Amino acid sequence: MLTIVPGNGSGHEGGKDHAPSLIDEIVREGARRMLAEALQAGVDAKLAERARQDVA
C-alpha cells in the first residue's frame, strides 16, 4: 500500500504512543471515503459515457 507518512507510518515518530490517535483515525477514514466516492463517480461517468457511445 502507498503511504505518504515517512517512517513506520504511525505518524508518531519519536513519541511514546505508537497507536494512531482518534482524530488520526477519523481523518483517515474520511479521506478513504472521499477517495472511494471520487473513484466511484469516475467509474460511473466513464460507464455512462460508454453507454451513450453504444447507443449512438
Rosetta silent file (secondary structure, phi, psi, omega in degrees, C-alpha in Angstrom):
SEQUENCE: MLTIVPGNGSGHEGGKDHAPSLIDEIVREGARRMLAEALQAGVDAKLAERARQDVA
SCORE:     score description
SCORE:     0.000 S_00000001
   1 L     0.000  139.385  178.242    0.000    0.000    0.000 S_00000001
   2 L   -73.740  137.242  178.343    1.230    3.500   -0.842 S_00000001
   3 L  -130.810  147.159  177.227    1.921    5.727    2.129 S_00000001
   4 L  -110.177    4.639  179.965    2.680    9.423    2.400 S_00000001
   5 L   -97.023  120.878  179.175    3.772    9.251    6.042 S_00000001
   6 L   -69.152  160.310  178.154    7.539    8.978    6.480 S_00000001
   7 L    84.807 -143.376 -175.646    8.989    6.432    8.881 S_00000001
   8 L   -85.308    1.291  176.592    6.975    3.473   10.080 S_00000001
   9 L    88.530   -0.885 -179.215    3.632    5.042    9.140 S_00000001
  10 L   -75.747  -23.589 -178.275    2.417    5.530   12.681 S_00000001
  11 L    79.582    4.520 -177.222    2.584    9.287   12.369 S_00000001
  12 L  -127.118   45.058  179.819    4.090    9.454   15.846 S_00000001
  13 L   -59.058  130.116  177.379    7.835    9.285   15.197 S_00000001
  14 L    85.251   -8.405  179.864    9.700    9.985   18.394 S_00000001
  15 L   -91.353  163.665  179.087    6.589    9.766   20.556 S_00000001
  16 L   -74.370  -41.048 -175.189    5.852    7.208   23.258 S_00000001
  17 L   -86.757  119.046 -179.428    2.461    6.196   21.918 S_00000001
  18 L   -95.969   -1.358  177.588    2.676    4.278   18.648 S_00000001
  19 L   -86.176  141.180  178.141   -1.094    3.884   18.229 S_00000001
  20 L   -64.952  146.553  178.676   -2.849    6.418   15.984 S_00000001
  21 L   -74.655  165.819  179.696   -4.948    8.962   17.822 S_00000001
  22 H   -59.766  -42.262 -179.567   -8.717    9.047   17.451 S_00000001
  23 H   -64.848  -37.530  176.183   -8.529   12.177   15.299 S_00000001
  24 H   -60.144  -44.051  179.854   -5.972   10.480   13.021 S_00000001
  25 H   -64.523  -41.386  179.664   -8.333    7.549   12.562 S_00000001
  26 H   -64.204  -44.594 -179.869  -11.300    9.849   11.860 S_00000001
  27 H   -64.600  -44.556  179.124   -9.333   11.861    9.303 S_00000001
  28 H   -61.659  -43.035  179.348   -8.018    8.742    7.583 S_00000001
  29 H   -63.982  -41.121  176.893  -11.497    7.212    7.401 S_00000001
  30 H   -62.164  -41.971  178.456  -12.891   10.446    5.968 S_00000001
  31 H   -64.554  -42.174  178.033  -10.134   10.532    3.361 S_00000001
  32 H   -59.706  -44.161 -179.274  -10.780    6.891    2.443 S_00000001
  33 H   -65.007  -43.081  179.006  -14.478    7.605    1.990 S_00000001
  34 H   -62.800  -43.101  178.464  -13.856   10.693   -0.142 S_00000001
  35 H   -63.755  -42.497  179.225  -11.424    8.797   -2.357 S_00000001
  36 H   -62.334  -42.235  179.355  -13.816    5.871   -2.721 S_00000001
  37 H   -66.817  -39.760  178.859  -16.664    8.206   -3.679 S_00000001
  38 H   -65.310  -42.714  177.926  -14.467   10.082   -6.167 S_00000001
  39 H   -63.579  -42.613  179.630  -13.314    6.828   -7.754 S_00000001
  40 H   -64.502  -39.824  177.966  -16.880    5.540   -7.961 S_00000001
  41 H   -62.972  -39.181  177.368  -18.030    8.815   -9.541 S_00000001
  42 H   -64.266  -42.979  178.007  -15.265    8.475  -12.135 S_00000001
  43 H   -63.734  -45.776  179.596  -16.269    4.899  -12.920 S_00000001
  44 H   -60.314  -42.214  179.244  -19.939    5.872  -13.157 S_00000001
  45 H   -64.339  -42.184  179.898  -19.109    8.759  -15.507 S_00000001
  46 H   -65.271  -42.041  178.255  -16.991    6.522  -17.722 S_00000001
  47 H   -64.468  -39.831  178.440  -19.714    3.861  -17.870 S_00000001
  48 H   -65.246  -39.731  177.603  -22.346    6.489  -18.734 S_00000001
  49 H   -62.696  -44.164  177.928  -20.090    7.842  -21.487 S_00000001
  50 H   -61.010  -43.071 -178.910  -19.636    4.320  -22.865 S_00000001
  51 H   -62.730  -40.064  178.827  -23.386    3.693  -22.765 S_00000001
  52 H   -65.588  -37.319  179.912  -24.029    6.914  -24.719 S_00000001
  53 H   -67.897  -37.343 -179.467  -21.437    5.892  -27.317 S_00000001
  54 H   -67.335  -33.701 -178.644  -23.036    2.447  -27.677 S_00000001
  55 H   -73.935  -35.484 -176.057  -26.460    3.986  -28.293 S_00000001
  56 L   -72.338    0.000    0.000  -25.177    6.430  -30.924 S_00000001
